[in-house]
Amino acid sequence: FGFRDVRFCKDKGLILNGRCVKIKGVCAHQDFGLTGLVLPNNVAKYKLDLIKQMGSNGVRLCHYMHCEKTMDILDEMGMIVMDEAFDCWRRFKGGEYNYHFWFDDWWQRDIAYMVLRDRNHPCVIAYSTGNEIPECVRPEGGEWSKKLAAEVRKYDATRFVTCGSFQVEDENSGNVGYYEPFDICGYNYLYFRYASDRVKYPNRIIWGSETQVLRFYDSWKATMENSHVLGDFTWTCYDNLGEAGMGKYSWDRDGRVEGIGIAAYPWRACYQGDFDLCGYRRPQSYFREAIWRENTEPRIFTTHPTHYGEGFTGTGWHWYDVLDSWTFEDEYIGKLVKCEVYTVADEIVWYVNGREVGRSTPVKAIATLDIPYEKGTVEAVAYKNGTECGRSSLHTVGSAAKLAITPETDTLKADNRDLCYFDITITDADGSRIPDAKNALYCSVEGGSLMGIFSGDPANDDQYGSDTCHAYEGRAVAIVRASRPGDVRLIVLSDGLASASSSVKAE
């Protein structure tokens, strides 16, 4: 056993075991791709490991109790956790089966279940009574926030009580008092009020309970500049099967995106995550890592030259239409390609086939340069204070030729519950990934059973749980389990490509 001490003050922020710490947080739902909400232990750890590798030290568990195994792993990893109870209280918040139907009967029991279960998990530093609650802007908001906060403290007076809300109290709206019972006031998307609210509410402690990655440079800057702001939790960590298309974008040729809203089928995923449905990192995750960590590898992303100069819109929860590719059709040779690197370095020097083609200075952690396309290699070298601090490159790949399979573990338990994830990649003859490949994939399993094969595509009509899917950005994942000991072999086929197989041991 051990001890941990968590305090905060308006002048130093969060103090963890005597050290001032800014929370570099993510918002996370429990589901993970094809496995849904029921996460086997190894999958839960795999998912959380990726979060920490990105540079995060905190997780907001949205917007309900997550499984206890998740809590155990977060303890082991030393993460900082906001444990959240509800997404709505008594008032309707959309949806035919939302919690408001049951709130009056269940809110006290559900708070008791959450706090009594989680109060011995050292990762938990705060309990949240709800997310974007409609009562926030109603006269009864203050009364109910006091009731819920008191109910939490009845079972655990050692943790902080908080919320997540973009409906900040206002003397003119009749909701004064909503924030009064909270130790930490959660601001969703309101980073621009951090400084002014410090003057207006001099004793208020804040954290960014939900922020947008598109505006992350500004929200993190505001977090670092204000000591009374403990940290930030960006929406969202993983793409999930819900709020379909909330992170979509559009080029002018396809019609401009107007506001936000649920997208029609075949959209199925939110497309807002740092990671896609399979757990592959999306470009925005490298943007946030570069801001959190100095001297990270300056990864290059490009916009396809067909869109050069074209208008682009999104919902605000989107990211730019970029890909880690330097492979375009011959018709674009000599045409300009917008290239970008996410970095807090002072300068990026760009090379094509060993020849310097330009230099760029990052603007809000993004350094861009328009480079005429030629086949070969594009390279970015980052400099800080005149010294090289990182470099990366992309090269032109050949035609799709074969498949590569990599299991995430060598063994799995033969209990029909433990799962093994197989990464599937479409490559050229030299083994380089084809970044825009969408080939149909077919798979079978010997010695075990297939849960399904799927990709990170947020909008497709592949059948989850089947033995076929289309790749997305040259990748897919197959999930396999076994009910008896022995070798478990996955075979993957695709028309026109060399097939591949890979085996693990079931014990």
C-alpha positions in Angstrom: 0.0 0.0 0.0 1.0 3.6 -0.3 -0.1 7.1 0.4 -1.0 9.9 -2.0 -1.8 13.5 -1.2 -4.0 15.7 -3.5 -4.6 19.4 -2.8 -5.3 22.5 -4.8 -5.2 26.3 -4.3 -5.9 29.2 -6.6 -2.2 30.3 -6.7 -0.5 27.0 -7.4 -3.3 24.8 -8.9 -3.3 21.0 -8.4 -0.6 19.8 -5.9 -0.1 16.0 -6.2 2.3 14.5 -3.6 3.8 17.9 -3.1 4.3 18.7 -6.8 2.3 21.2 -8.9 0.8 19.2 -11.8 -1.3 20.3 -14.8 -3.8 17.6 -15.9 -3.2 16.6 -19.5 -6.5 14.9 -19.8 -8.8 13.1 -22.2 -12.5 12.3 -22.1 -13.2 8.7 -22.6 -16.3 6.5 -23.1 -15.9 2.8 -22.1 -16.6 1.2 -25.5 -13.8 0.2 -27.8 -14.7 -0.7 -31.4 -16.2 -4.1 -32.1 -16.0 -5.2 -28.5 -18.5 -2.6 -27.4 -18.9 -1.8 -23.7 -17.9 -5.2 -22.4 -14.1 -4.9 -22.2 -11.9 -7.9 -21.5 -9.1 -7.1 -19.1 -6.3 -7.1 -21.7 -8.3 -4.8 -24.0 -9.0 -2.3 -21.3 -5.3 -2.1 -20.5 -4.4 -1.9 -24.2 -6.7 1.0 -24.6 -5.5 2.9 -21.5 -1.8 2.3 -22.4 -2.3 4.1 -25.7 -3.7 7.1 -23.8 -0.6 7.3 -21.6 1.8 6.8 -24.5 0.3 9.9 -26.1 1.3 12.0 -23.1 -1.9 12.1 -21.1 -1.9 11.9 -17.3 -5.6 12.2 -16.7 -8.9 10.7 -17.8 -12.5 11.9 -17.4 -14.8 8.8 -17.4 -17.8 10.0 -19.4 -20.6 10.0 -18.4 -21.3 7.0 -16.2 -19.5 4.4 -14.1 -16.9 2.5 -16.0 -16.0 -1.1 -15.3 -13.9 -1.8 -12.1 -11.1 -3.3 -14.1 -10.6 0.0 -15.8 -10.3 1.6 -12.4 -7.7 -1.0 -11.3 -5.6 -0.3 -14.4 -5.9 3.5 -13.9 -4.6 3.0 -10.3 -1.6 0.9 -11.6 -0.8 3.5 -14.3 -0.9 6.4 -11.8 -3.5 8.4 -13.8 -5.6 11.2 -12.5 -9.4 10.4 -12.8 -12.6 12.4 -12.8 -15.3 9.8 -12.0 -18.6 10.9 -13.5 -22.1 9.9 -12.4 -24.7 11.2 -14.9 -25.4 12.8 -18.3 -28.7 14.2 -17.2 -30.9 14.7 -14.1 -34.6 15.2 -14.1 -35.0 17.3 -17.2 -35.3 15.8 -20.7 -32.0 15.9 -22.7 -32.9 14.1 -25.9 -33.2 10.4 -26.4 -36.1 8.0 -25.9 -34.4 6.1 -23.0 -32.4 8.8 -21.2 -31.8 8.7 -17.5 -34.3 11.5 -16.6 -37.1 8.9 -16.6 -35.4 7.1 -13.7 -33.5 9.9 -11.9 -36.0 10.5 -9.1 -36.0 6.9 -8.1 -32.3 6.1 -8.7 -30.0 9.1 -8.2 -29.3 8.4 -4.5 -28.6 4.7 -5.1 -26.5 5.3 -8.1 -24.3 7.9 -6.4 -23.9 5.5 -3.5 -22.9 2.7 -5.9 -20.3 4.8 -7.6 -18.7 6.4 -4.5 -18.7 3.2 -2.4 -17.1 1.2 -5.2 -14.5 3.8 -6.2 -13.5 5.6 -3.0 -10.6 3.2 -2.4 -9.2 3.8 -5.9 -6.3 6.3 -5.5 -6.6 7.3 -9.2 -9.9 9.1 -8.4 -9.4 12.7 -7.2 -12.9 14.0 -8.0 -16.5 12.9 -8.5 -18.6 14.6 -11.1 -22.4 14.9 -10.5 -23.1 15.3 -14.2 -22.3 16.5 -17.7 -24.0 19.5 -19.4 -27.1 19.2 -17.2 -30.1 21.2 -18.4 -30.9 22.3 -14.9 -27.7 24.3 -15.0 -29.6 27.2 -16.5 -32.8 26.7 -14.4 -33.7 28.1 -11.0 -33.7 24.6 -9.5 -30.1 24.0 -10.6 -28.6 25.3 -7.4 -30.9 23.3 -5.2 -30.2 20.0 -7.0 -26.4 20.6 -7.3 -26.3 21.0 -3.5 -28.3 17.8 -3.0 -26.1 15.7 -5.3 -22.8 17.2 -3.9 -24.0 16.4 -0.3 -24.9 12.9 -1.3 -21.4 12.3 -2.7 -19.8 13.7 0.4 -21.9 11.5 2.6 -19.9 8.5 1.4 -16.5 10.2 0.7 -15.5 13.5 2.2 -11.9 13.2 1.0 -12.4 13.7 -2.7 -13.4 16.8 -4.6 -16.8 17.3 -6.1 -17.2 18.7 -9.6 -19.3 18.9 -12.7 -19.0 19.4 -16.5 -20.9 22.3 -17.9 -20.9 24.9 -20.7 -23.9 26.6 -19.2 -22.0 28.9 -16.8 -24.1 30.5 -14.1 -25.3 34.0 -14.9 -27.0 36.5 -12.6 -29.6 37.2 -15.4 -30.6 33.5 -16.0 -31.8 32.7 -12.5 -29.3 29.9 -12.0 -27.0 31.6 -9.5 -25.8 29.0 -7.0 -25.3 26.0 -9.4 -21.5 26.1 -8.9 -21.6 26.9 -5.2 -21.4 23.4 -3.8 -18.5 22.3 -6.1 -14.9 22.2 -5.1 -13.9 22.4 -8.8 -16.0 24.1 -11.4 -16.0 22.2 -14.7 -16.0 24.4 -17.8 -16.9 22.7 -21.0 -15.5 24.7 -24.0 -15.2 27.9 -22.0 -11.5 28.4 -21.8 -11.9 32.0 -23.0 -13.5 32.8 -19.6 -10.6 31.4 -17.4 -8.9 34.8 -16.9 -12.0 37.0 -16.6 -13.8 34.6 -14.2 -10.7 34.7 -12.0 -11.5 38.3 -11.5 -15.2 37.8 -11.2 -15.0 34.8 -8.9 -11.6 35.1 -7.2 -11.9 31.9 -5.1 -13.1 29.7 -7.9 -11.0 26.7 -8.9 -11.6 25.5 -12.5 -10.7 22.8 -14.9 -11.5 22.4 -18.6 -13.8 19.4 -18.2 -14.3 19.3 -22.0 -12.5 21.1 -24.7 -12.1 20.8 -28.5 -8.9 19.6 -30.1 -9.4 22.1 -33.0 -8.9 24.9 -30.4 -6.6 23.0 -28.2 -3.6 25.3 -28.6 -5.6 28.2 -27.2 -7.3 26.2 -24.5 -4.0 24.7 -23.3 -2.4 28.1 -23.4 -5.2 29.5 -21.2 -4.8 26.5 -18.9 -1.0 27.1 -18.4 -1.5 30.9 -18.0 -4.0 30.6 -15.2 -2.9 28.9 -12.0 -6.5 28.5 -10.7 -7.1 26.2 -13.7 -6.1 22.6 -12.8 -6.0 21.1 -16.3 -7.8 20.1 -19.3 -9.8 17.1 -20.6 -10.2 17.1 -24.4 -13.2 15.6 -26.2 -12.6 12.9 -27.1 -10.0 10.1 -26.8 -11.5 7.3 -28.8 -13.9 7.3 -31.7 -17.1 5.6 -30.4 -20.3 4.2 -31.9 -22.5 7.1 -31.0 -23.1 10.8 -31.9 -22.5 9.6 -35.4 -20.7 12.1 -37.6 -20.3 14.8 -35.0 -16.7 15.1 -36.1 -17.3 15.2 -39.8 -15.9 17.7 -42.2 -16.6 18.7 -45.8 -14.9 20.2 -48.8 -16.8 22.8 -50.8 -17.3 20.5 -53.7 -19.4 18.3 -51.4 -21.4 21.1 -49.7 -20.4 23.0 -46.6 -21.0 21.7 -43.1 -23.6 23.9 -41.3 -23.4 23.5 -37.6 -23.4 20.2 -35.7 -25.8 17.3 -35.8 -26.0 13.5 -36.1 -25.1 12.4 -39.6 -27.2 9.9 -41.6 -26.2 6.3 -42.3 -23.7 5.0 -43.2 -22.1 7.2 -40.5 -21.9 5.2 -37.4 -19.0 6.6 -35.4 -18.4 10.0 -33.9 -15.1 10.6 -35.7 -13.9 13.0 -32.9 -11.2 10.8 -31.3 -7.5 11.0 -30.9 -7.7 7.3 -31.9 -10.0 5.6 -34.4 -12.3 2.7 -33.7 -9.4 0.3 -34.0 -7.1 2.2 -31.7 -4.9 3.6 -34.4 -3.7 7.2 -33.8 -5.3 9.9 -35.7 -3.4 13.1 -36.7 -4.9 15.3 -33.9 -3.3 13.0 -31.3 0.1 14.0 -32.5 -0.9 17.7 -32.4 -1.8 17.4 -28.7 1.3 15.4 -27.9 3.5 18.0 -29.5 1.9 20.7 -27.3 2.2 18.6 -24.2 5.7 17.3 -24.9 8.6 19.2 -26.3 10.9 17.6 -28.8 8.4 15.0 -30.0 8.9 13.6 -33.5 7.6 16.2 -36.0 5.3 13.9 -37.9 4.3 15.1 -41.4 0.7 15.1 -42.7 -0.5 16.3 -46.1 -3.7 17.4 -47.8 -4.3 15.6 -51.1 -3.4 18.0 -53.9 -6.8 17.7 -55.5 -8.1 19.9 -52.7 -5.3 22.6 -52.9 -6.9 26.0 -52.3 -10.4 24.5 -51.9 -12.7 25.7 -49.1 -13.1 23.4 -46.1 -15.6 23.3 -43.2 -16.4 21.1 -40.2 -18.5 20.9 -37.1 -15.9 22.3 -34.7 -15.2 18.8 -33.3 -13.5 17.8 -36.5 -9.8 17.7 -37.6 -8.3 18.6 -40.9 -8.5 16.3 -43.8 -4.9 15.2 -43.7 -3.1 11.9 -44.1 0.5 10.6 -43.5 1.1 10.2 -47.2 3.5 11.4 -49.9 1.9 9.2 -52.6 -0.3 10.8 -55.2 -1.3 10.2 -58.8 1.2 11.1 -61.6 -1.2 13.9 -62.8 -0.2 15.8 -59.6 3.6 15.8 -60.2 4.6 19.5 -60.0 1.4 20.5 -58.3 1.4 22.1 -54.9 0.8 19.9 -51.8 0.0 21.5 -48.5 2.3 19.8 -45.9 2.1 20.3 -42.2 3.9 19.3 -39.0 2.7 19.6 -35.4 5.4 21.0 -33.3 6.4 23.7 -30.7 9.9 23.9 -32.2 11.1 27.3 -33.5 11.5 26.3 -37.1 10.9 23.4 -39.6 13.3 22.9 -42.5 11.7 20.9 -45.4 13.6 18.7 -47.8 12.4 16.8 -50.9 14.8 14.0 -52.0 17.6 15.6 -49.9 17.1 19.1 -51.4 16.0 21.9 -49.1 12.7 23.3 -50.5 11.7 25.8 -47.7 11.4 26.7 -44.1 8.4 27.4 -42.0 7.6 28.8 -38.5 4.9 27.1 -36.5 1.7 29.1 -35.9 -0.2 27.7 -32.9 1.9 24.6 -33.1 1.3 23.9 -36.8 4.1 24.5 -39.3 3.0 24.4 -43.0 4.6 24.7 -46.4 3.2 24.2 -49.9 5.6 21.9 -51.7 5.5 20.9 -55.4 5.0 17.2 -55.6 7.6 14.9 -56.9 8.0 11.2 -56.1 10.5 10.2 -53.5 10.9 11.4 -49.9 9.7 14.5 -48.1 11.5 15.3 -44.8 10.9 17.7 -42.0 13.7 18.7 -39.6 12.8 20.6 -36.4 15.0 23.1 -34.7 14.8 24.7 -31.2 17.2 27.4 -30.2 19.2 26.6 -33.3 19.7 22.9 -32.4 18.0 20.0 -34.2 15.3 18.5 -31.9 13.6 16.0 -34.2 13.0 14.9 -37.7 10.6 12.6 -39.7 9.9 11.8 -43.3 7.3 10.3 -45.7 8.1 8.5 -48.9 6.3 7.5 -52.0 5.0 3.9 -51.8 4.3 1.4 -54.6 1.1 -0.3 -55.5 -0.7 -2.5 -53.0 0.9 -5.9 -53.2 0.4 -7.9 -50.0 -1.0 -8.1 -46.5 0.9 -8.0 -43.2 -0.5 -9.3 -39.9 0.8 -8.5 -36.4 -0.9 -9.9 -33.2 -0.8 -7.6 -30.2 0.2 -10.5 -28.0 1.8 -14.0 -28.4 -0.6 -15.8 -26.1 -4.2 -15.7 -25.0 -6.2 -17.5 -22.4 -8.2 -20.5 -23.7 -11.3 -19.3 -21.9 -13.3 -17.9 -24.8 -13.2 -14.5 -23.0 -9.7 -13.3 -23.5 -9.2 -11.6 -26.8 -6.3 -11.2 -29.2 -6.2 -8.2 -31.6 -4.5 -8.7 -34.9 -3.3 -5.6 -36.8 -3.8 -6.0 -40.5 -2.0 -3.7 -42.9 -2.0 -3.5 -46.7 1.5 -2.9 -48.0 3.5 -2.5 -51.2 6.1 -5.1 -52.2 8.7 -3.5 -49.8 6.3 -3.7 -46.8 5.3 0.0 -46.7 1.8 0.7 -45.7 -0.6 2.0 -48.5 -2.1 5.0 -46.6 -5.2 5.4 -48.6 -6.0 1.7 -49.3 -9.6 0.5 -48.9 -9.4 -3.0 -50.2 -12.0 -5.6 -49.2 -10.5 -8.1 -46.7 -11.7 -11.6 -45.9 -10.5 -13.7 -42.9 -10.9 -17.1 -41.3 -9.6 -18.6 -38.1 -8.2 -22.1 -37.3 -8.1 -23.3 -33.7 -10.3 -20.5 -32.4 -13.2 -18.3 -33.3 -13.5 -14.9 -35.0 -15.4 -12.1 -33.2 -15.1 -10.0 -36.3 -12.9 -7.9 -38.5 -13.4 -4.1 -38.8 -11.7 -0.9 -39.6 -11.6 2.7 -38.3 -13.8 4.0 -41.1 -16.5 6.1 -39.4 -18.9 5.8 -42.3 -19.3 2.5 -44.0 -21.8 -0.4 -44.3 -19.5 -3.3 -43.4 -21.3 -5.7 -41.0 -19.7 -5.7 -37.5 -19.1 -9.2 -36.3 -18.7 -10.7 -39.8 -15.6 -12.2 -41.5 -15.1 -9.3 -44.0 -14.6 -5.6 -44.0 -12.9 -2.8 -46.0 -9.6 -1.4 -44.9 -9.4 2.2 -43.9 -6.2 4.1 -44.4 -4.6 0.8 -45.3 -5.5 -0.9 -42.0 -8.0 -3.1 -40.2 -8.2 -5.2 -37.0 -9.4 -8.7 -36.5 -10.4 -10.0 -33.0 -10.0 -13.7 -32.2 -10.6 -15.8 -29.1 -10.2 -19.5 -28.2 -12.1 -22.0 -26.0 -9.4 -24.7 -26.0 -5.5 -24.7 -25.8 -3.4 -24.9 -28.9 -2.3 -22.8 -31.9 -4.8 -20.2 -33.1 -4.2 -19.1 -36.7 -5.7 -16.1 -38.5 -5.7 -16.1 -42.3 -6.5 -12.9 -44.3 -7.2 -12.7 -48.0 -7.8 -9.8 -50.4 -8.4 -9.9 -54.2 -5.2 -9.2 -56.1 -3.0 -9.2 -53.0 -0.7 -11.8 -51.5 -2.5 -13.4 -48.5 -1.0 -13.5 -45.0 -1.5 -15.5 -41.8 -0.3 -15.2 -38.2 -0.6 -17.5 -35.2 -0.8 -17.1 -31.4 -0.8 -19.7 -28.6 -4.0 -20.4 -26.6 -3.1 -21.6 -23.1 
